[in-house]
């Protein structure tokens, strides 16, 4: 293969297939043949032209087109620049199946040196986002036959027993580390086995949080969404109560959650809707002393009214903001998914697989009632 095909986002609402030269692999880098590349909520925002990311941080930026999107990837090593180690310490060889980290932190700024999450890095690079298709060697996203992985990219070996169509969920599952953090909190905020959990927005990110709550042996599991089809999927994964937000007014939703949780409200509420308006509702659904995990507001869609006294302080609420996945969560996520393959229908989370030529259609489909997780299959 001397040329590589990729679906390139040229601007809002515009995706075209282009060809790029197959790159030489620099020392420490990896060229990966992409098996599956997921469509993330971030990609949907970018397709709509909502391109401000990490708002209010030292590396707030506006994405620039053209972009080869795709940071939720699983693939096979095609070539390496010398000896490159996976995170397990073993050298990677052509044919090895890997999930690459979605980001490359600099490792040198104060935040990196002090062990902060990668997304605090002052010189962060993101595949399919900040890493632009205009920059050689161009192939910095998974919507391509081959993906170029820079030196320093964390590369996670996929367990043999984990199918690739489930392994493609690894990055999304790694974003669910907010629940792990909640499990480390002191009482009354801590998540414990048997705790009640409510998830607002059960698209792919919300569904993965729902799945993670099952992994952690939650009690009552409540799903709130506008789309009935997504609520039906949530039921298959163990939701004990589903609430169709388009059919039940806000006060009714709050009352239903309280009825399901002994009148208190959920112990943990996870907001994955991707719209700012649901954050105040998350605060209303949680019990006194509970924890709200905000995991869906990655792109700045504006402020919402919150009364710190009434909504947070006097109710002793803990709020955990999640700015991305944790590198330390990739391997545990893969191990947990492999361990629960027979218990939960994880193979069914990916509902649609489309080729590069249909990438625009795939994005539209991912925003509809017809799909759960949509992935691009660059190599057929």
Residue, then its C-alpha position, 0 to 999 in steps of 0.5 A: x500500500x503506497x497510498x492511504x484513504x481517509x475520511x476527512x472533515x473539511x468543515x462543518x457538515x462536510x466529509x470527503x474521502x481523500x488519499x494520502x501517501x503512506x508515511x515513513x515511520x519515525x523512531x518510536x512511532x507506530x503505524x496502525x491498520x485501523x479495524x474499528x474507529x468509533x464516532x464520539x460525541x466530540x466528533x458530532x460537535x465538530x461536525x456541527x461546527x461546535x469546535x471550542x474545547x477545554x474551555x477555561x483551561x490553559x489549553x483552550x482551543x478551537x479546532x481547525x479543519x481539515x480533520x481526520x476524526x476518530x480517537x476511539x480506535x482498535x487496530x493492528x500494528x502495521x509497522x514500528x519505528x524501531x522497538x516500541x513498547x506497549x504499556x505492558x513493557x513488551x515490544x510491539x510487533x506487526x500483527x499485534x492488536x492494540x488500542x492506542x491512547x486518544x491523547x499524547x501528553x508532553x510529560x514535561x509541564x508541571x501538571x504532567x510532572x505532578x501526575x495530573x490527568x493527561x487533560x491537564x497537560x499544557x501542551x496536549x495533543x489529541x488524535x482526531x482533534x488538535x492533531x490536524x490533517x494538514x500536518x504531515x504525515x496527516x493520518x492522525x485519526x482513526x477514520x483512515x486505513x492507517x493511523x500514525x501514532x506519535x512517539x509517546x502515545x500510550x499503546x495498550x495490548x488487547x486481551x486475546x479473549x476480547x473481540x475487536x468490536x467490543x475493544x473499540x469501546x475501551x476509550x469510552x469505558x476509560x472515561x467512566x473513571x468518575x465512578x472509580x473516583x466516587x468509590x474512593x470518596x468518604x461518606x456520605x459521598x462514596x459510591x458503594x456496592x448497592x448504591x443507586x445510580x441515575x444516568x442522564x443521557x444513555x447514548x454511548x457514553x451514558x450507556x458505558x457509565x451504566x455498564x460500569x455501574x453494573x461492573x461495580x455492583x450498583x443497586x437501583x439503576x435509572x436511565x433518563x433519555x429523550x429517545x425510547x430506543x436508547x431506554x430499551x437498550x438501557x433495560x437490556x443492560x439492567x436499568x431498573x427504571x427508565x424515564x423518557x424525558x420527552x414524555x415526563x416533565x422535569x418535576x415528574x422525573x425528579x419525583x420518579x427518581x425519588x420514588x425509586x430510591x426510598x424518597x431520597x434521590x439517587x446516591x450518584x447521578x451521572x450527566x452524559x447528555x452533552x447539553x448544559x441544561x441537564x446539569x441543574x437536573x442532575x443536582x436535583x436528582x441526587x440525594x442529600x450528600x450524594x455525588x454528581x459526575x459531570x462527564x458529558x459537557x466537553x464542548x462549551x455550549x454555554x452557562x446554566x443557572x445554578x444556585x450554589x447555596x441551594x443546589x450544592x452547599x446546603x445539600x452537601x453535594x459533591x460534584x466531580x467533573x470529568x475532562x476525559x478518559x484516564x490512561x490508567x483506566x484503559x487496561x482495567x476497562x478491557x479486562x472488565x469487558x472481557x470478564x463480563x462478555x457472558x453476563x452482559x450483551x457487550x457485543x451489541x453496543x456497536x449497532x452500525x458499521x460503515x465504510x469510509x465513503x459513508x462517514x458523513x452518513x455515519x455521523x448523522x446516523x449516530x445522532x438518530x434514534x436508529x443507532x447506539x454506537x456507530x463505528x467506521x470500518x476503514x479496511x472493509 
